[in-house]
């Protein structure tokens, strides 16, 4: 998650985090004695109020892979700027073959998202948004593309401060 300008890292201490399992894959390593099976898990954790992180864990057992992923996710928590229960503006992002598009929606619309995008947005606390996942459906790339989109979001206050103008001028242009 390096390379983003407006990232606010968050410490997991004192935050009530819930974890969501996005996917578990069985991976195989072919060795001289046959095949060695292992598991990789991708997990998203969040407090439902703008703090979210994702992690990857690998192990010979599913349960320990998930536990490692949760620990990794707690190390990578960031705060996402929200506008109530939606995103402040339209955003599009790519990661590898995963392509994600997010658009703000009015109150009561609901979370129009599927799969990995839904898990990330629910963990952040977004309740009203329209989204589309194009390209690859690989959960790793979709989660990373969704995070890339969320980390590139800017709140109205940040935009006004960066431009050196008032918040009303951002909206009205006068």
C-alpha positions as protocol buffer text, in pm:
chain_id: "A"
residue {
  index: 1
  type: UNK
  ca { x: 0 y: 0 z: 0 }
}
residue {
  index: 2
  type: UNK
  ca { x: 292 y: 228 z: -58 }
}
residue {
  index: 3
  type: UNK
  ca { x: 295 y: 505 z: -315 }
}
residue {
  index: 4
  type: UNK
  ca { x: -33 y: 673 z: -214 }
}
residue {
  index: 5
  type: UNK
  ca { x: -24 y: 1034 z: -95 }
}
residue {
  index: 6
  type: UNK
  ca { x: -314 y: 1061 z: 145 }
}
residue {
  index: 7
  type: UNK
  ca { x: -287 y: 735 z: 340 }
}
residue {
  index: 8
  type: UNK
  ca { x: -364 y: 746 z: 708 }
}
residue {
  index: 9
  type: UNK
  ca { x: -230 y: 427 z: 868 }
}
residue {
  index: 10
  type: UNK
  ca { x: -427 y: 301 z: 1170 }
}
residue {
  index: 11
  type: UNK
  ca { x: -311 y: 92 z: 1467 }
}
residue {
  index: 12
  type: UNK
  ca { x: -539 y: -205 z: 1548 }
}
residue {
  index: 13
  type: UNK
  ca { x: -531 y: -142 z: 1926 }
}
residue {
  index: 14
  type: UNK
  ca { x: -870 y: -48 z: 2069 }
}
residue {
  index: 15
  type: UNK
  ca { x: -1065 y: -98 z: 1745 }
}
residue {
  index: 16
  type: UNK
  ca { x: -1343 y: -356 z: 1717 }
}
residue {
  index: 17
  type: UNK
  ca { x: -1250 y: -532 z: 1392 }
}
residue {
  index: 18
  type: UNK
  ca { x: -1452 y: -791 z: 1203 }
}
residue {
  index: 19
  type: UNK
  ca { x: -1289 y: -1017 z: 948 }
}
residue {
  index: 20
  type: UNK
  ca { x: -1436 y: -1146 z: 622 }
}
residue {
  index: 21
  type: UNK
  ca { x: -1290 y: -1438 z: 434 }
}
residue {
  index: 22
  type: UNK
  ca { x: -1271 y: -1348 z: 65 }
}
residue {
  index: 23
  type: UNK
  ca { x: -1124 y: -1670 z: -67 }
}
residue {
  index: 24
  type: UNK
  ca { x: -926 y: -1985 z: 8 }
}
residue {
  index: 25
  type: UNK
  ca { x: -724 y: -2155 z: -264 }
}
residue {
  index: 26
  type: UNK
  ca { x: -565 y: -2498 z: -254 }
}
residue {
  index: 27
  type: UNK
  ca { x: -217 y: -2474 z: -399 }
}
residue {
  index: 28
  type: UNK
  ca { x: -1 y: -2765 z: -509 }
}
residue {
  index: 29
  type: UNK
  ca { x: 374 y: -2801 z: -516 }
}
residue {
  index: 30
  type: UNK
  ca { x: 503 y: -3100 z: -712 }
}
residue {
  index: 31
  type: UNK
  ca { x: 797 y: -3261 z: -537 }
}
residue {
  index: 32
  type: UNK
  ca { x: 1006 y: -3575 z: -589 }
}
residue {
  index: 33
  type: UNK
  ca { x: 783 y: -3771 z: -350 }
}
residue {
  index: 34
  type: UNK
  ca { x: 454 y: -3658 z: -509 }
}
residue {
  index: 35
  type: UNK
  ca { x: 237 y: -3354 z: -456 }
}
residue {
  index: 36
  type: UNK
  ca { x: 251 y: -3128 z: -150 }
}
residue {
  index: 37
  type: UNK
  ca { x: -79 y: -2949 z: -86 }
}
residue {
  index: 38
  type: UNK
  ca { x: -110 y: -2617 z: 92 }
}
residue {
  index: 39
  type: UNK
  ca { x: -367 y: -2340 z: 128 }
}
residue {
  index: 40
  type: UNK
  ca { x: -362 y: -1965 z: 73 }
}
residue {
  index: 41
  type: UNK
  ca { x: -632 y: -1741 z: 217 }
}
residue {
  index: 42
  type: UNK
  ca { x: -716 y: -1375 z: 155 }
}
residue {
  index: 43
  type: UNK
  ca { x: -901 y: -1193 z: 432 }
}
residue {
  index: 44
  type: UNK
  ca { x: -1039 y: -838 z: 472 }
}
residue {
  index: 45
  type: UNK
  ca { x: -1076 y: -683 z: 818 }
}
residue {
  index: 46
  type: UNK
  ca { x: -1254 y: -359 z: 904 }
}
residue {
  index: 47
  type: UNK
  ca { x: -1443 y: -170 z: 1171 }
}
residue {
  index: 48
  type: UNK
  ca { x: -1737 y: -69 z: 948 }
}
residue {
  index: 49
  type: UNK
  ca { x: -1649 y: 298 z: 999 }
}
residue {
  index: 50
  type: UNK
  ca { x: -1381 y: 376 z: 740 }
}
residue {
  index: 51
  type: UNK
  ca { x: -1093 y: 159 z: 867 }
}
residue {
  index: 52
  type: UNK
  ca { x: -1001 y: -144 z: 657 }
}
residue {
  index: 53
  type: UNK
  ca { x: -708 y: -373 z: 571 }
}
residue {
  index: 54
  type: UNK
  ca { x: -642 y: -693 z: 378 }
}
residue {
  index: 55
  type: UNK
  ca { x: -398 y: -976 z: 429 }
}
residue {
  index: 56
  type: UNK
  ca { x: -273 y: -1298 z: 273 }
}
residue {
  index: 57
  type: UNK
  ca { x: -186 y: -1611 z: 468 }
}
residue {
  index: 58
  type: UNK
  ca { x: -36 y: -1941 z: 353 }
}
residue {
  index: 59
  type: UNK
  ca { x: -16 y: -2267 z: 541 }
}
residue {
  index: 60
  type: UNK
  ca { x: -60 y: -2645 z: 518 }
}
residue {
  index: 61
  type: UNK
  ca { x: -397 y: -2617 z: 701 }
}
residue {
  index: 62
  type: UNK
  ca { x: -692 y: -2391 z: 614 }
}
residue {
  index: 63
  type: UNK
  ca { x: -748 y: -2263 z: 970 }
}
residue {
  index: 64
  type: UNK
  ca { x: -388 y: -2151 z: 1019 }
}
residue {
  index: 65
  type: UNK
  ca { x: -382 y: -1990 z: 672 }
}
residue {
  index: 66
  type: UNK
  ca { x: -688 y: -1784 z: 768 }
}
residue {
  index: 67
  type: UNK
  ca { x: -535 y: -1692 z: 1106 }
}
residue {
  index: 68
  type: UNK
  ca { x: -214 y: -1576 z: 936 }
}
residue {
  index: 69
  type: UNK
  ca { x: -417 y: -1372 z: 684 }
}
residue {
  index: 70
  type: UNK
  ca { x: -611 y: -1200 z: 965 }
}
residue {
  index: 71
  type: UNK
  ca { x: -285 y: -1110 z: 1143 }
}
residue {
  index: 72
  type: UNK
  ca { x: -140 y: -973 z: 817 }
}
residue {
  index: 73
  type: UNK
  ca { x: -458 y: -770 z: 754 }
}
residue {
  index: 74
  type: UNK
  ca { x: -439 y: -611 z: 1101 }
}
residue {
  index: 75
  type: UNK
  ca { x: -87 y: -488 z: 1019 }
}
residue {
  index: 76
  type: UNK
  ca { x: -211 y: -308 z: 705 }
}
residue {
  index: 77
  type: UNK
  ca { x: -506 y: -101 z: 835 }
}
residue {
  index: 78
  type: UNK
  ca { x: -582 y: 230 z: 661 }
}
residue {
  index: 79
  type: UNK
  ca { x: -855 y: 494 z: 697 }
}
residue {
  index: 80
  type: UNK
  ca { x: -1076 y: 556 z: 393 }
}
residue {
  index: 81
  type: UNK
  ca { x: -1253 y: 895 z: 346 }
}
residue {
  index: 82
  type: UNK
  ca { x: -1630 y: 839 z: 333 }
}
residue {
  index: 83
  type: UNK
  ca { x: -1923 y: 1068 z: 253 }
}
residue {
  index: 84
  type: UNK
  ca { x: -2181 y: 936 z: 498 }
}
residue {
  index: 85
  type: UNK
  ca { x: -2228 y: 573 z: 393 }
}
residue {
  index: 86
  type: UNK
  ca { x: -2105 y: 612 z: 34 }
}
residue {
  index: 87
  type: UNK
  ca { x: -1790 y: 711 z: -153 }
}
residue {
  index: 88
  type: UNK
  ca { x: -1723 y: 1085 z: -212 }
}
residue {
  index: 89
  type: UNK
  ca { x: -1686 y: 1056 z: -592 }
}
residue {
  index: 90
  type: UNK
  ca { x: -1660 y: 814 z: -884 }
}
residue {
  index: 91
  type: UNK
  ca { x: -1336 y: 619 z: -901 }
}
residue {
  index: 92
  type: UNK
  ca { x: -1189 y: 349 z: -1120 }
}
residue {
  index: 93
  type: UNK
  ca { x: -880 y: 136 z: -1055 }
}
residue {
  index: 94
  type: UNK
  ca { x: -688 y: -156 z: -1198 }
}
residue {
  index: 95
  type: UNK
  ca { x: -459 y: -409 z: -1041 }
}
residue {
  index: 96
  type: UNK
  ca { x: -322 y: -679 z: -1267 }
}
residue {
  index: 97
  type: UNK
  ca { x: -622 y: -814 z: -1460 }
}
residue {
  index: 98
  type: UNK
  ca { x: -873 y: -687 z: -1201 }
}
residue {
  index: 99
  type: UNK
  ca { x: -1062 y: -370 z: -1289 }
}
residue {
  index: 100
  type: UNK
  ca { x: -1303 y: -207 z: -1040 }
}
residue {
  index: 101
  type: UNK
  ca { x: -1541 y: 88 z: -1084 }
}
residue {
  index: 102
  type: UNK
  ca { x: -1717 y: 257 z: -788 }
}
residue {
  index: 103
  type: UNK
  ca { x: -1989 y: 523 z: -808 }
}
residue {
  index: 104
  type: UNK
  ca { x: -2161 y: 702 z: -516 }
}
residue {
  index: 105
  type: UNK
  ca { x: -2529 y: 625 z: -464 }
}
residue {
  index: 106
  type: UNK
  ca { x: -2812 y: 795 z: -275 }
}
residue {
  index: 107
  type: UNK
  ca { x: -2925 y: 675 z: 67 }
}
residue {
  index: 108
  type: UNK
  ca { x: -3127 y: 353 z: 49 }
}
residue {
  index: 109
  type: UNK
  ca { x: -2974 y: 224 z: -274 }
}
residue {
  index: 110
  type: UNK
  ca { x: -2782 y: -50 z: -97 }
}
residue {
  index: 111
  type: UNK
  ca { x: -2452 y: -212 z: -174 }
}
residue {
  index: 112
  type: UNK
  ca { x: -2460 y: -307 z: -540 }
}
residue {
  index: 113
  type: UNK
  ca { x: -2142 y: -515 z: -555 }
}
residue {
  index: 114
  type: UNK
  ca { x: -2046 y: -878 z: -579 }
}
residue {
  index: 115
  type: UNK
  ca { x: -1780 y: -1113 z: -453 }
}
residue {
  index: 116
  type: UNK
  ca { x: -1452 y: -965 z: -337 }
}
residue {
  index: 117
  type: UNK
  ca { x: -1561 y: -602 z: -394 }
}
residue {
  index: 118
  type: UNK
  ca { x: -1862 y: -655 z: -165 }
}
residue {
  index: 119
  type: UNK
  ca { x: -1646 y: -799 z: 115 }
}
residue {
  index: 120
  type: UNK
  ca { x: -1411 y: -498 z: 105 }
}
residue {
  index: 121
  type: UNK
  ca { x: -1690 y: -237 z: 89 }
}
residue {
  index: 122
  type: UNK
  ca { x: -1886 y: -400 z: 375 }
}
residue {
  index: 123
  type: UNK
  ca { x: -1572 y: -402 z: 589 }
}
residue {
  index: 124
  type: UNK
  ca { x: -1515 y: -31 z: 522 }
}
residue {
  index: 125
  type: UNK
  ca { x: -1874 y: 52 z: 620 }
}
residue {
  index: 126
  type: UNK
  ca { x: -2003 y: 161 z: 280 }
}
residue {
  index: 127
  type: UNK
  ca { x: -2376 y: 88 z: 252 }
}
residue {
  index: 128
  type: UNK
  ca { x: -2480 y: 276 z: -64 }
}
residue {
  index: 129
  type: UNK
  ca { x: -2267 y: 238 z: -374 }
}
residue {
  index: 130
  type: UNK
  ca { x: -2286 y: 115 z: -732 }
}
residue {
  index: 131
  type: UNK
  ca { x: -1990 y: -92 z: -844 }
}
residue {
  index: 132
  type: UNK
  ca { x: -1876 y: -299 z: -1136 }
}
residue {
  index: 133
  type: UNK
  ca { x: -1591 y: -546 z: -1143 }
}
residue {
  index: 134
  type: UNK
  ca { x: -1456 y: -593 z: -1495 }
}
residue {
  index: 135
  type: UNK
  ca { x: -1176 y: -810 z: -1625 }
}
residue {
  index: 136
  type: UNK
  ca { x: -1034 y: -1083 z: -1406 }
}
residue {
  index: 137
  type: UNK
  ca { x: -1242 y: -1227 z: -1122 }
}
residue {
  index: 138
  type: UNK
  ca { x: -929 y: -1345 z: -938 }
}
residue {
  index: 139
  type: UNK
  ca { x: -1007 y: -1244 z: -576 }
}
residue {
  index: 140
  type: UNK
  ca { x: -649 y: -1129 z: -506 }
}
residue {
  index: 141
  type: UNK
  ca { x: -646 y: -883 z: -796 }
}
residue {
  index: 142
  type: UNK
  ca { x: -1005 y: -766 z: -734 }
}
residue {
  index: 143
  type: UNK
  ca { x: -934 y: -694 z: -364 }
}
residue {
  index: 144
  type: UNK
  ca { x: -615 y: -506 z: -452 }
}
residue {
  index: 145
  type: UNK
  ca { x: -792 y: -309 z: -728 }
}
residue {
  index: 146
  type: UNK
  ca { x: -1071 y: -217 z: -483 }
}
residue {
  index: 147
  type: UNK
  ca { x: -814 y: -102 z: -227 }
}
residue {
  index: 148
  type: UNK
  ca { x: -634 y: 99 z: -494 }
}
residue {
  index: 149
  type: UNK
  ca { x: -963 y: 273 z: -578 }
}
residue {
  index: 150
  type: UNK
  ca { x: -1048 y: 340 z: -211 }
}
residue {
  index: 151
  type: UNK
  ca { x: -699 y: 473 z: -135 }
}
residue {
  index: 152
  type: UNK
  ca { x: -724 y: 719 z: -424 }
}
residue {
  index: 153
  type: UNK
  ca { x: -1049 y: 869 z: -289 }
}
residue {
  index: 154
  type: UNK
  ca { x: -1025 y: 1227 z: -163 }
}
residue {
  index: 155
  type: UNK
  ca { x: -1272 y: 1399 z: 67 }
}
residue {
  index: 156
  type: UNK
  ca { x: -1405 y: 1748 z: -11 }
}
residue {
  index: 157
  type: UNK
  ca { x: -1198 y: 1900 z: 270 }
}
residue {
  index: 158
  type: UNK
  ca { x: -876 y: 1749 z: 133 }
}
residue {
  index: 159
  type: UNK
  ca { x: -951 y: 1876 z: -220 }
}
residue {
  index: 160
  type: UNK
  ca { x: -1027 y: 2227 z: -88 }
}
residue {
  index: 161
  type: UNK
  ca { x: -706 y: 2232 z: 119 }
}
residue {
  index: 162
  type: UNK
  ca { x: -492 y: 2108 z: -173 }
}
residue {
  index: 163
  type: UNK
  ca { x: -634 y: 2372 z: -407 }
}
residue {
  index: 164
  type: UNK
  ca { x: -624 y: 2645 z: -144 }
}
residue {
  index: 165
  type: UNK
  ca { x: -994 y: 2733 z: -182 }
}
residue {
  index: 166
  type: UNK
  ca { x: -1308 y: 2705 z: 30 }
}
residue {
  index: 167
  type: UNK
  ca { x: -1529 y: 2395 z: 38 }
}
residue {
  index: 168
  type: UNK
  ca { x: -1821 y: 2587 z: -118 }
}
residue {
  index: 169
  type: UNK
  ca { x: -1597 y: 2693 z: -405 }
}
residue {
  index: 170
  type: UNK
  ca { x: -1513 y: 2325 z: -474 }
}
residue {
  index: 171
  type: UNK
  ca { x: -1884 y: 2257 z: -529 }
}
residue {
  index: 172
  type: UNK
  ca { x: -2002 y: 2580 z: -687 }
}
residue {
  index: 173
  type: UNK
  ca { x: -1689 y: 2692 z: -870 }
}
residue {
  index: 174
  type: UNK
  ca { x: -1738 y: 3058 z: -777 }
}
